[in-house]
């Protein structure tokens, strides 16, 4: 069998198993060498090995690496000065009061995510931030927690707006609405890389809520959602995923989402949220392995004699205990 016949047979085998070798013409037209007079032997044929090395290299050249959704996603610019004025953690003010408070809040969260807590936490890098009722500051805390984690040397962070009924993350960050989580779950042609937003904060990526949908609860409980969580949780070993979730007492989406989370942060508004509300909210997410409380909007004495507004208490909870629970009453 001549070298051309060997090549044609090899190509036919590759096409049969689905390997794209990138040929647009018949193999005889592409691979045929210049014509050789019949009276002269073809020196290339005499030297050809048993298998054609050029064709054998085709499969490895055609196997592409999996696309990196972060690299191929769209990039957006955050107005860091505006965020700084809103008391959101930014690289512009790494030693501010708010930055120090979120440093304390994130430490046990990161320890659990890295497997260095008191005990191993399954899906420890999936962190859900929620509240009992609307208006307690969960989105403010979600953004600040994500921003603070993005300033870590050893971690990247994905901030997911999972409050699909009332998304607010993009608005707070000064960005227009965009496709996101719901679009990926609803439309098989929409990929994660289509909706992820890279930011000018190097280690922070955003996943918007996307279009609202009447069956949001069912979508969040679907196999597609579970597969998506596996993808975003395990694609990068250093990634922390923060979910800004709906309030627990007024929607059914949050308890459903909590079933897949490793850690839950419940934001409690000082002077407003009662112990009863906190207990009822925590009862809805009993299956989540780690539950923590953040006391939001607490007043604290400043050095100049005035009172500030955003103080943060911190505590763990299986039920409600610790300072955060007591101050919420």
C-alpha positions as CSV (number, residue, x, y, z in Angstrom):
1,X,0.0,0.0,0.0
2,X,1.4,3.4,-1.0
3,X,1.9,6.3,1.4
4,X,-1.2,8.0,-0.1
5,X,-3.4,5.0,0.5
6,X,-2.0,4.6,4.0
7,X,-2.8,8.2,4.8
8,X,-6.3,8.0,3.3
9,X,-7.0,4.8,5.3
10,X,-5.8,6.5,8.5
11,X,-7.9,9.6,7.9
12,X,-10.9,7.5,7.3
13,X,-10.3,5.8,10.7
14,X,-10.0,9.1,12.5
15,X,-13.1,10.5,11.0
16,X,-15.0,7.4,11.9
17,X,-14.2,8.0,15.6
18,X,-15.1,11.7,15.4
19,X,-11.6,13.3,15.2
20,X,-11.7,16.5,13.3
21,X,-8.4,16.8,11.3
22,X,-9.3,20.1,9.7
23,X,-9.3,19.0,6.0
24,X,-11.6,20.7,3.6
25,X,-10.5,18.9,0.5
26,X,-10.2,15.3,-0.4
27,X,-7.1,13.7,1.2
28,X,-5.6,12.8,-2.2
29,X,-5.7,16.4,-3.2
30,X,-4.1,17.6,0.0
31,X,-1.5,15.0,0.7
32,X,-0.5,13.9,-2.8
33,X,3.2,14.7,-3.5
34,X,4.3,16.1,-6.9
35,X,4.0,13.5,-9.7
36,X,7.0,11.2,-10.1
37,X,7.9,9.7,-13.5
38,X,7.0,6.0,-13.7
39,X,10.5,5.1,-14.7
40,X,11.9,6.5,-11.5
41,X,11.2,5.0,-8.0
42,X,9.7,7.3,-5.4
43,X,12.5,7.8,-2.8
44,X,9.9,9.1,-0.3
45,X,8.0,5.8,-0.5
46,X,11.1,3.8,0.0
47,X,12.0,5.7,3.2
48,X,8.4,5.8,4.6
49,X,8.0,4.0,7.9
50,X,5.3,1.5,8.5
51,X,3.0,4.2,10.0
52,X,2.8,7.8,8.7
53,X,4.1,10.2,11.4
54,X,2.4,13.2,9.9
55,X,-1.1,11.6,10.1
56,X,-0.4,10.1,13.6
57,X,0.2,13.6,15.0
58,X,-3.3,14.8,13.8
59,X,-5.3,13.5,16.8
60,X,-3.2,15.2,19.4
61,X,-3.2,18.4,17.5
62,X,-7.0,18.4,17.3
63,X,-7.8,17.8,20.9
64,X,-8.4,21.2,22.5
65,X,-8.2,22.0,26.2
66,X,-11.4,22.8,28.0
67,X,-12.1,26.5,27.7
68,X,-11.5,28.7,30.8
69,X,-14.8,30.6,31.4
70,X,-13.0,33.3,33.4
71,X,-10.6,34.1,30.6
72,X,-13.2,34.2,27.9
73,X,-15.8,36.1,29.9
74,X,-16.5,39.8,29.6
75,X,-14.6,42.4,31.7
76,X,-16.3,45.2,33.5
77,X,-14.9,48.2,35.4
78,X,-16.0,48.9,39.0
79,X,-15.8,52.5,40.2
80,X,-13.6,51.9,43.2
81,X,-13.9,55.5,44.4
82,X,-17.7,55.3,44.4
83,X,-17.7,51.9,46.2
84,X,-15.2,53.3,48.8
85,X,-17.7,56.2,49.5
86,X,-20.4,53.6,50.0
87,X,-18.4,51.9,52.7
88,X,-17.7,48.9,50.6
89,X,-14.3,47.2,51.0
90,X,-11.9,48.1,48.1
91,X,-8.2,48.0,47.5
92,X,-8.2,51.8,47.8
93,X,-8.8,51.6,51.6
94,X,-7.3,48.3,52.8
95,X,-7.0,49.6,56.4
96,X,-10.4,51.1,56.9
97,X,-12.7,50.2,59.7
98,X,-15.0,48.3,57.4
99,X,-12.1,46.4,56.0
100,X,-10.9,45.4,59.4
101,X,-14.4,44.2,60.4
102,X,-14.6,41.9,57.4
103,X,-11.1,40.6,58.0
104,X,-12.4,39.2,61.3
105,X,-15.6,37.9,59.7
106,X,-13.9,36.1,56.8
107,X,-11.2,34.3,58.9
108,X,-13.3,31.4,60.2
109,X,-15.1,31.2,56.9
110,X,-11.8,30.8,55.0
111,X,-10.5,28.3,57.6
112,X,-13.6,26.1,57.0
113,X,-13.3,26.5,53.2
114,X,-9.6,25.4,53.3
115,X,-10.4,22.4,55.5
116,X,-8.6,23.9,58.5
117,X,-11.6,24.4,60.8
118,X,-12.6,22.4,63.8
119,X,-13.9,19.6,61.5
120,X,-14.0,19.1,57.7
121,X,-16.9,20.9,56.0
122,X,-18.3,19.4,52.8
123,X,-18.6,22.1,50.1
124,X,-16.9,24.5,52.5
125,X,-16.0,26.9,49.7
126,X,-19.8,27.4,48.9
127,X,-20.9,30.2,51.2
128,X,-24.5,31.5,51.3
129,X,-25.2,35.0,52.7
130,X,-28.8,35.5,53.6
131,X,-31.1,37.2,56.2
132,X,-34.5,36.5,57.8
133,X,-36.4,39.3,56.1
134,X,-35.5,41.9,53.4
135,X,-33.7,45.1,54.3
136,X,-31.2,43.6,56.9
137,X,-28.2,44.2,54.6
138,X,-27.4,40.8,53.2
139,X,-26.3,42.2,49.8
140,X,-24.1,44.8,51.4
141,X,-22.5,42.0,53.5
142,X,-22.2,39.6,50.5
143,X,-20.3,42.2,48.4
144,X,-18.1,43.2,51.3
145,X,-17.3,39.6,52.1
146,X,-16.4,38.8,48.5
147,X,-14.3,42.0,48.2
148,X,-12.4,41.1,51.4
149,X,-11.7,37.6,50.2
150,X,-10.6,38.9,46.8
151,X,-7.8,40.8,48.7
152,X,-6.4,37.5,49.9
153,X,-3.2,36.3,48.3
154,X,-4.2,32.6,48.1
155,X,-7.8,32.8,47.0
156,X,-10.0,34.0,44.2
157,X,-13.7,34.7,44.7
158,X,-16.9,34.3,42.6
159,X,-19.8,36.5,43.8
160,X,-23.1,35.0,42.7
161,X,-26.3,37.1,42.8
162,X,-28.7,34.2,43.6
163,X,-31.6,36.6,44.7
164,X,-33.2,35.9,41.4
165,X,-36.5,37.6,42.3
166,X,-34.9,40.9,43.5
167,X,-31.3,41.0,42.3
168,X,-29.3,43.9,43.6
169,X,-25.6,43.1,43.4
170,X,-25.0,44.7,40.0
171,X,-27.0,47.7,40.9
172,X,-25.0,48.2,44.1
173,X,-21.8,47.8,42.2
174,X,-22.9,50.5,39.6
175,X,-23.3,48.0,36.8
176,X,-26.2,47.5,34.3
177,X,-28.4,44.4,34.3
178,X,-26.9,41.4,32.5
179,X,-27.5,37.8,31.7
180,X,-26.6,35.4,34.4
181,X,-27.5,32.4,36.5
182,X,-31.1,31.9,35.3
183,X,-30.1,32.2,31.7
184,X,-27.5,29.4,32.1
185,X,-30.2,27.2,33.8
186,X,-32.9,27.9,31.2
187,X,-30.9,28.0,27.9
188,X,-28.5,25.2,27.1
189,X,-26.9,27.4,24.5
190,X,-25.8,29.9,27.2
191,X,-22.6,28.8,28.9
192,X,-20.9,30.0,32.0
193,X,-18.3,31.9,30.1
194,X,-21.1,33.9,28.4
195,X,-22.4,35.4,31.6
196,X,-19.4,35.7,34.0
197,X,-18.1,39.2,34.5
198,X,-14.4,39.7,35.3
199,X,-13.7,42.9,37.2
200,X,-10.8,45.3,37.6
201,X,-10.3,43.7,41.0
202,X,-8.0,40.9,39.8
203,X,-9.4,38.1,41.9
204,X,-13.1,39.0,41.9
205,X,-15.5,37.6,39.3
206,X,-19.3,38.2,39.2
207,X,-22.2,35.9,38.2
208,X,-25.4,38.0,37.8
209,X,-28.8,36.7,38.6
210,X,-30.0,37.0,35.0
211,X,-33.6,37.1,33.9
212,X,-36.3,36.4,36.5
213,X,-38.4,33.3,36.1
214,X,-41.6,32.1,37.7
215,X,-40.1,28.6,38.4
216,X,-37.0,30.0,40.0
217,X,-37.3,27.6,43.0
218,X,-37.5,24.5,40.8
219,X,-34.6,25.8,38.7
220,X,-32.4,26.2,41.8
221,X,-33.4,22.7,42.9
222,X,-32.8,21.2,39.5
223,X,-30.0,18.8,38.4
224,X,-28.7,21.6,36.1
225,X,-28.1,23.8,39.1
226,X,-26.4,21.0,41.0
227,X,-24.1,20.4,38.0
228,X,-23.4,24.1,37.8
229,X,-22.5,24.2,41.5
230,X,-20.1,21.3,41.0
231,X,-18.5,23.1,38.0
232,X,-17.9,26.4,39.7
233,X,-16.9,24.9,43.0
234,X,-14.3,22.4,41.7
235,X,-12.9,24.1,38.6
236,X,-10.4,26.0,40.7
237,X,-9.2,24.6,44.1
238,X,-8.5,28.1,45.4
239,X,-11.9,29.6,44.5
240,X,-14.4,30.7,47.2
241,X,-18.0,31.2,45.9
242,X,-20.2,33.7,47.8
243,X,-24.0,33.5,47.1
244,X,-26.1,36.6,47.8
245,X,-29.3,34.6,48.6
246,X,-33.0,35.7,49.0
247,X,-34.2,36.2,52.6
248,X,-35.2,32.9,54.3
249,X,-38.6,34.0,55.7
250,X,-40.2,35.4,52.6
251,X,-39.1,33.1,49.7
252,X,-38.7,29.3,49.1
253,X,-35.6,29.7,47.0
254,X,-33.2,30.3,49.9
255,X,-33.9,27.1,51.8
256,X,-33.6,25.1,48.5
257,X,-30.2,26.7,47.8
258,X,-29.0,26.2,51.3
259,X,-29.2,22.4,50.8
260,X,-26.1,22.6,48.5
261,X,-24.1,25.0,50.7
262,X,-21.2,24.2,53.0
263,X,-21.5,27.4,55.0
264,X,-24.3,29.9,55.7
265,X,-23.9,33.5,57.0
266,X,-27.2,34.9,58.4
267,X,-27.2,38.7,58.6
268,X,-29.1,40.0,61.6
269,X,-30.1,43.7,61.8
270,X,-29.4,45.2,65.2
271,X,-32.5,46.5,67.0
272,X,-34.9,45.1,64.5
273,X,-34.6,41.3,64.1
274,X,-35.9,39.3,67.0
275,X,-34.5,36.1,68.4
276,X,-37.7,34.4,67.3
277,X,-37.2,35.5,63.7
278,X,-33.6,34.3,63.8
279,X,-34.6,30.9,65.2
280,X,-37.3,30.5,62.6
281,X,-34.9,31.4,59.8
282,X,-32.2,29.0,61.0
283,X,-34.8,26.2,61.3
284,X,-35.3,26.5,57.5
285,X,-31.6,25.7,56.8
286,X,-30.9,23.1,59.4
287,X,-29.2,20.9,56.9
288,X,-26.4,23.4,56.2
289,X,-23.3,22.1,58.1
290,X,-22.0,25.5,59.3
291,X,-24.2,28.5,60.2
292,X,-22.9,31.8,61.4
293,X,-24.4,35.2,62.4
294,X,-23.3,38.7,61.5
295,X,-24.8,41.5,63.4
296,X,-25.4,44.4,61.0
297,X,-26.1,48.1,61.6
298,X,-24.9,48.0,65.2
299,X,-23.9,51.4,66.6
300,X,-20.4,51.7,68.1
301,X,-18.6,54.4,69.9
302,X,-15.9,56.2,67.8
303,X,-12.8,57.8,69.1
304,X,-14.3,61.3,68.4
305,X,-17.2,60.7,70.7
306,X,-19.8,60.2,67.9
307,X,-21.5,56.9,67.1
308,X,-20.9,55.0,63.9
309,X,-23.6,53.0,62.1
310,X,-22.0,49.9,60.6
311,X,-20.6,47.7,63.3
312,X,-20.5,43.9,63.0
313,X,-20.8,41.3,65.6
314,X,-19.9,37.7,64.8
315,X,-21.0,34.4,66.1
316,X,-21.5,30.7,65.3
317,X,-24.9,29.1,65.6
318,X,-26.5,25.7,65.7
319,X,-29.3,27.5,67.3
320,X,-29.0,31.1,68.3
321,X,-26.2,31.7,70.8
322,X,-23.4,34.2,71.3
323,X,-23.4,37.9,71.3
324,X,-25.0,38.3,67.8
325,X,-28.0,36.3,68.8
326,X,-28.6,38.1,72.1
327,X,-28.2,41.6,70.6
328,X,-30.7,40.8,67.9
329,X,-33.6,40.6,70.3
